[in-house]
């Protein structure tokens, strides 16, 4: 868990330095506080609010655009790895005589086409953010709020690549967490197929709008549907999904709530 959020902290710190120099520990508290707000909002939208509390008042709104860049990089990695997983899981299912993995050929081709298109477009937009920001600033109706996205222009291709790398490393940690817990709860199956199914689970969770507080049921259902193709240990699959939810959602949110309380108390004094 700490490796996961440590990587996210470094990623956010790298982006936010265009506004404000933030220590790693302060950024770490901000990231956890973001999770406290994200717990009750659709697809982590409240994350931006929690993080902004730890910045100077003049930088809080400006930080939203930079934080969104980091979120965008994570979505790109999730889509790209999900695309990779869909392709190779079908190949492995066929080789092992396990059928089509629950997708008929037409649905599979359609899904692959959509994913390739979305991932390609996201990558093009991601590496063109500086140019796109300048273009948006020239549109008359956006001139009054242009200052909110201005700092995105300063994010270089090199930094965008670094941010993407941090997002990939975070993704690897997610998968390792899942595989370790599957092992602990004795969900036995082909290691590579398990890893690929986990990547597909993350893809579905990224696409379907969810509120983190109520995500457990959906996460458990998706895990049973996909991992159930490889193992009959439904209890182990559900326990793994629940443990992942607590480790990556609930515990950080609880810690973040304490950090937020600390900020409020400090300001009152």
MARFILO-445765 format. One record per residue (C-alpha): residue in three letters; x, y, z. Coordinates in Angstrom, 1 decimal, padded with zeros to 4 digits, always signed. Each point is the difference from the previous one (the first is absolute). Layout:
# residues N
ala | X | Y | Z
...
# end
This chain:
# residues 269
unk | +000.0 | +000.0 | +000.0
unk | +002.8 | +002.4 | +000.9
unk | +001.9 | -000.7 | -003.2
unk | -003.2 | +000.6 | -002.0
unk | -000.8 | +003.4 | +001.6
unk | +003.7 | +000.9 | +000.2
unk | +000.1 | -000.2 | -003.8
unk | -003.2 | +002.0 | -000.3
unk | +001.5 | +002.6 | +002.3
unk | +003.1 | +000.3 | -002.0
unk | -002.0 | +000.3 | -003.2
unk | -002.2 | +002.8 | +001.4
unk | +003.1 | +001.7 | +001.5
unk | +001.6 | +000.1 | -003.4
unk | -003.0 | +001.6 | -001.6
unk | -000.9 | +002.5 | +002.8
unk | +003.5 | +001.4 | +000.2
unk | -001.0 | +002.5 | -002.7
unk | -002.2 | +001.6 | +002.5
unk | +001.6 | -000.6 | +003.3
unk | +002.9 | -001.9 | +001.6
unk | -001.5 | -002.7 | +002.1
unk | +001.9 | -002.4 | +002.2
unk | -000.5 | -003.7 | -000.5
unk | -001.6 | -000.4 | +003.4
unk | -002.4 | +002.9 | -000.6
unk | -000.9 | -001.3 | -003.5
unk | -000.5 | -003.5 | +001.6
unk | -002.5 | +001.5 | +002.5
unk | -001.7 | +001.8 | -002.9
unk | -000.4 | -003.2 | -002.0
unk | -001.5 | -001.9 | +002.9
unk | -002.3 | +003.0 | +000.7
unk | -001.1 | -000.2 | -003.6
unk | -001.1 | -003.6 | +000.6
unk | -002.2 | +001.1 | +003.0
unk | -001.9 | +002.3 | -002.3
unk | +000.0 | -002.5 | -002.9
unk | -001.7 | -002.7 | +002.1
unk | -003.4 | +001.6 | -000.5
unk | +000.3 | +001.3 | -003.5
unk | -000.4 | -001.6 | -003.5
unk | +003.3 | -001.3 | -001.4
unk | +002.2 | +001.9 | +002.5
unk | -001.1 | +003.5 | -001.0
unk | +000.3 | +001.2 | +003.6
unk | +003.7 | -000.9 | -000.1
unk | +000.9 | +003.5 | -001.4
unk | -001.7 | +001.7 | +003.0
unk | +001.9 | -001.9 | +002.7
unk | +003.3 | +000.6 | -001.6
unk | -000.6 | +003.7 | -000.5
unk | -000.4 | +000.6 | +003.7
unk | +003.7 | -000.4 | +000.5
unk | +000.9 | +002.7 | -002.6
unk | +000.1 | +003.8 | +000.3
unk | -003.4 | +001.6 | -000.5
unk | +001.0 | +001.6 | -003.3
unk | +001.1 | -003.3 | -001.4
unk | -002.9 | -002.3 | +000.9
unk | -002.2 | +000.4 | -003.1
unk | +003.1 | +000.1 | -002.2
unk | +001.1 | -003.4 | +001.4
unk | -003.1 | -001.7 | -001.3
unk | +001.2 | +000.0 | -003.7
unk | +003.4 | -001.4 | +001.0
unk | -001.6 | -002.7 | +002.2
unk | -002.2 | -001.0 | -002.9
unk | +003.1 | -000.5 | -002.1
unk | +001.2 | -002.6 | +002.5
unk | -003.4 | -001.7 | +000.0
unk | +000.0 | +000.0 | -003.8
unk | +003.3 | -001.8 | -000.1
unk | -001.4 | -002.8 | +002.3
unk | -003.0 | -000.4 | -002.2
unk | +002.3 | -000.4 | -003.1
unk | +002.0 | -002.7 | +001.7
unk | -003.2 | -001.8 | +001.2
unk | -001.4 | +000.1 | -003.5
unk | +003.2 | -001.1 | -001.6
unk | +000.6 | -002.9 | +002.4
unk | -003.7 | -001.0 | -000.2
unk | +000.4 | -000.2 | -003.8
unk | +003.1 | -002.1 | +000.3
unk | -001.8 | -002.3 | +002.5
unk | -003.0 | -000.4 | -002.2
unk | +002.1 | -001.1 | -002.9
unk | +002.3 | -002.4 | +001.7
unk | -002.6 | -001.5 | +002.3
unk | -002.0 | -001.0 | -003.0
unk | +003.1 | -001.6 | -001.6
unk | +000.8 | -001.9 | +003.2
unk | -003.6 | -001.1 | +000.5
unk | +000.0 | -001.4 | -003.5
unk | +003.4 | -001.8 | +000.5
unk | -001.2 | -001.6 | +003.2
unk | -003.4 | -001.0 | -001.4
unk | -002.0 | +002.3 | +002.4
unk | -002.3 | +001.5 | -002.6
unk | -000.3 | +003.6 | -000.9
unk | +000.2 | +001.5 | +003.5
unk | -003.7 | +001.0 | -000.1
unk | +000.3 | +002.3 | -003.1
unk | -001.3 | -001.0 | -003.4
unk | +002.2 | +000.9 | -003.0
unk | -002.1 | +003.1 | -001.1
unk | -000.2 | +001.5 | +003.5
unk | +003.7 | -000.6 | +000.5
unk | +001.0 | +001.7 | -003.3
unk | -002.3 | +002.9 | +000.8
unk | +001.4 | +000.4 | +003.5
unk | +003.5 | -000.1 | -001.3
unk | -000.7 | +002.6 | -002.7
unk | -001.5 | +002.4 | +002.6
unk | +002.9 | -000.5 | +002.4
unk | +002.6 | +000.5 | -002.6
unk | -001.7 | +003.2 | -001.2
unk | -000.5 | +001.4 | +003.5
unk | +003.5 | -000.8 | +001.1
unk | +001.6 | +001.5 | -003.1
unk | -002.1 | +003.2 | +000.3
unk | +000.8 | +000.3 | +003.7
unk | +003.7 | -000.3 | -000.7
unk | -000.2 | +002.6 | -002.8
unk | -001.8 | +002.4 | +002.3
unk | +002.4 | -000.7 | +002.9
unk | +003.1 | +000.8 | -001.9
unk | -001.6 | +003.0 | -001.6
unk | -001.2 | +001.6 | +003.2
unk | +002.3 | +003.0 | -000.2
unk | -001.2 | +000.9 | -003.5
unk | -003.6 | -000.7 | +000.8
unk | +000.1 | +002.2 | +003.1
unk | +001.4 | +002.9 | -002.1
unk | -002.8 | -000.5 | -002.6
unk | -002.7 | +000.0 | +002.7
unk | +001.3 | +003.2 | +001.5
unk | -000.5 | +001.8 | -003.3
unk | -003.8 | -000.9 | -000.1
unk | -001.8 | +003.2 | +001.3
unk | -002.5 | -001.8 | +002.3
unk | +002.9 | -001.7 | +001.8
unk | +002.2 | +003.0 | +000.5
unk | -001.3 | +000.8 | +003.5
unk | +000.8 | -003.4 | +001.3
unk | +003.2 | -000.6 | -002.1
unk | +002.1 | +000.6 | +003.1
unk | -001.3 | -003.2 | +001.5
unk | +001.7 | -002.1 | -002.7
unk | +002.9 | +002.2 | -000.9
unk | +002.6 | -002.0 | +002.0
unk | -000.7 | -003.1 | -002.1
unk | +001.9 | +001.7 | -002.8
unk | +003.2 | -000.3 | +002.1
unk | -000.2 | -003.8 | +000.3
unk | +002.6 | -001.3 | -002.4
unk | -000.1 | -003.2 | -002.1
unk | +002.8 | -001.3 | +002.3
unk | -002.1 | +000.6 | +003.1
unk | -003.1 | -001.5 | -001.7
unk | +002.0 | -003.1 | -000.7
unk | +001.2 | -000.2 | +003.6
unk | -003.6 | +000.3 | +001.2
unk | -001.0 | -002.8 | -002.3
unk | +002.8 | -002.1 | +001.3
unk | -001.1 | +000.6 | +003.6
unk | -003.6 | -001.0 | -001.0
unk | +001.3 | -003.2 | -001.6
unk | +002.0 | -000.9 | +003.2
unk | -003.2 | +000.7 | +002.1
unk | -001.9 | -002.3 | -002.3
unk | +002.6 | -002.8 | +000.5
unk | -000.4 | +000.5 | +003.7
unk | -003.8 | -000.4 | -000.3
unk | +000.4 | -003.3 | -001.9
unk | +002.6 | -001.3 | +002.5
unk | -002.3 | +000.9 | +002.9
unk | -002.9 | -002.0 | -001.6
unk | +002.2 | -003.0 | -000.9
unk | +001.5 | -000.2 | +003.5
unk | -003.5 | +000.1 | +001.6
unk | -001.3 | -002.6 | -002.4
unk | +002.9 | -002.2 | +001.1
unk | -000.7 | +000.7 | +003.7
unk | -003.7 | -000.9 | -000.5
unk | +001.0 | -003.2 | -001.9
unk | -001.5 | +000.9 | -003.4
unk | +002.1 | -002.3 | -002.1
unk | +000.2 | +000.4 | -003.8
unk | +002.5 | +000.7 | -002.8
unk | +002.0 | +003.0 | +001.3
unk | +000.1 | +001.8 | -003.4
unk | -003.7 | -000.4 | -000.5
unk | -000.7 | +001.3 | +003.5
unk | +002.1 | +003.1 | -000.7
unk | -001.8 | +000.6 | -003.3
unk | -003.4 | -000.4 | +001.6
unk | +001.0 | +002.5 | +002.7
unk | +000.9 | +002.5 | -002.7
unk | -003.4 | -000.4 | -001.6
unk | -001.7 | +000.5 | +003.4
unk | +001.9 | +003.3 | +000.3
unk | -001.1 | +001.0 | -003.5
unk | -003.7 | -000.6 | +000.8
unk | +000.3 | +001.9 | +003.2
unk | +001.5 | +002.9 | -001.8
unk | -002.8 | +000.1 | -002.6
unk | -003.0 | -000.5 | +002.2
unk | -001.0 | +003.1 | +002.1
unk | +000.2 | -001.0 | +003.7
unk | +000.1 | +001.6 | +003.4
unk | +003.0 | -001.4 | +002.0
unk | -002.1 | -000.4 | +003.1
unk | -002.4 | -002.4 | -001.8
unk | +002.6 | -001.5 | -002.4
unk | +000.5 | -003.2 | +002.0
unk | -003.1 | -001.8 | -001.3
unk | +000.8 | +000.8 | -003.6
unk | +003.7 | -000.9 | +000.5
unk | -001.0 | -003.3 | +001.5
unk | -002.5 | -000.8 | -002.7
unk | +002.4 | +000.7 | -002.8
unk | +002.8 | -002.0 | +001.7
unk | -002.3 | -003.0 | +000.3
unk | -001.1 | +000.2 | -003.6
unk | +003.6 | +000.2 | -001.4
unk | +002.1 | -001.8 | +002.5
unk | -002.8 | -002.6 | +000.3
unk | +001.0 | -001.1 | -003.5
unk | +003.3 | -001.2 | +001.5
unk | -000.9 | -001.1 | +003.5
unk | -003.0 | -001.4 | +001.9
unk | +001.2 | +001.7 | +003.3
unk | -002.7 | +002.7 | +000.0
unk | +000.6 | +000.7 | +003.7
unk | +003.7 | +000.7 | -000.6
unk | -000.8 | +002.2 | -002.9
unk | -002.5 | +002.1 | +002.0
unk | +002.4 | +000.3 | +003.0
unk | +002.8 | +001.2 | -002.4
unk | -002.3 | +002.6 | -001.5
unk | -001.0 | +001.2 | +003.5
unk | +003.6 | +000.1 | +001.2
unk | +001.1 | +002.1 | -003.0
unk | -002.9 | +002.4 | +000.6
unk | +001.0 | +000.5 | +003.6
unk | +003.7 | +000.3 | -000.7
unk | -000.3 | +002.4 | -002.9
unk | -003.2 | +001.9 | +000.8
unk | -001.1 | -000.1 | +003.7
unk | +003.3 | +000.1 | +001.9
unk | +001.4 | +002.9 | -002.1
unk | -003.3 | +001.9 | +000.4
unk | +000.0 | -000.5 | +003.8
unk | +003.6 | +001.3 | +000.2
unk | -000.9 | +002.9 | -002.3
unk | -002.9 | +001.0 | +002.2
unk | +002.5 | +000.4 | +002.9
unk | +002.3 | +002.1 | -002.2
unk | -003.0 | +002.2 | -001.0
unk | -000.9 | +000.4 | +003.7
unk | +003.6 | +001.1 | +000.7
unk | -000.2 | +002.6 | -002.7
unk | -003.2 | +001.5 | +001.4
unk | +001.3 | +000.0 | +003.6
unk | +003.2 | +001.7 | -001.1
unk | -001.9 | +002.7 | -001.9
unk | -002.2 | +000.7 | +003.0
unk | +003.0 | +000.6 | +002.2
# end
